[in-house]
Amino acid sequence: MQKLVMAGLPNNPPGWPEATVAVKTILDCYKQDAHDWERLGEWVERIGWPRFFEMTGFPFTRYHMDNWHGARSTLNHSMHIRF
């Protein structure tokens, strides 16, 4: 999820203040809006990615969209195992 939501955070040990702020923001939004039985991923699926970015205030860039059309010819996209 980090690669999708907040890619490129600086690596500033020992406290990682930027990552801490990002995680706390996500958890605060999750705590306010999620149902009791929902996990974090289920909550994001329910509200959708556009609303997730809207609620957290994280920037949505063009790099978040997957528009690669070559997957059908190069990736294994069926349930059959091929060797």
C-alpha positions in Angstrom: 0.0 0.0 0.0 2.9 2.4 0.7 4.0 2.2 -2.9 0.6 3.2 -4.1 -0.3 5.8 -1.5 2.9 7.6 -0.5 5.7 6.6 -2.7 8.9 8.4 -2.3 8.9 9.2 1.4 12.3 10.1 2.6 14.2 7.6 4.8 14.9 9.6 8.0 15.7 7.2 10.8 15.4 6.8 13.7 11.9 8.3 14.0 10.8 8.4 10.3 8.6 11.5 11.0 7.2 11.7 7.4 6.1 8.0 7.4 4.7 8.4 10.9 2.5 11.4 9.9 1.3 9.5 6.8 0.4 6.3 8.8 -1.3 8.4 11.5 -3.4 10.2 8.9 -4.5 7.0 7.3 -5.4 5.4 10.7 -7.3 8.5 11.8 -9.5 8.4 8.7 -9.9 4.7 9.0 -11.0 5.0 12.7 -13.6 7.7 11.8 -15.2 6.0 8.8 -14.7 2.2 9.0 -17.1 -0.3 10.3 -16.2 -2.4 13.4 -15.6 -5.6 11.4 -13.6 -4.0 8.5 -9.9 -4.3 7.9 -8.0 -1.4 6.4 -7.9 -2.9 2.9 -11.6 -3.7 3.0 -12.4 -0.1 4.1 -10.4 1.3 1.1 -12.2 -1.1 -1.3 -15.6 0.0 0.1 -15.0 3.7 -0.1 -12.9 3.6 -3.3 -9.5 5.1 -4.0 -10.7 8.6 -5.1 -12.5 9.0 -1.8 -9.5 7.6 0.1 -7.3 10.3 -1.4 -9.9 12.9 -0.7 -10.3 11.9 3.0 -6.6 11.7 3.7 -5.6 14.8 1.8 -2.7 12.9 0.0 -2.0 14.1 -3.5 -3.3 12.0 -6.4 -0.9 12.1 -9.3 -0.9 10.6 -12.8 1.4 7.9 -11.6 -1.3 6.3 -9.6 -3.2 5.2 -12.7 -2.4 1.9 -14.3 -2.9 2.3 -18.0 -0.5 -0.3 -19.3 -2.2 -2.1 -22.2 0.5 -4.8 -22.8 -0.4 -7.0 -19.9 -2.7 -9.3 -21.9 0.0 -10.4 -24.2 2.8 -10.7 -21.7 1.3 -11.7 -18.3 -0.3 -15.0 -17.5 -3.9 -13.9 -17.2 -5.7 -17.2 -17.0 -6.2 -19.8 -14.2 -4.3 -22.5 -16.2 -0.8 -23.3 -15.2 1.7 -23.1 -18.1 5.3 -24.1 -18.0 
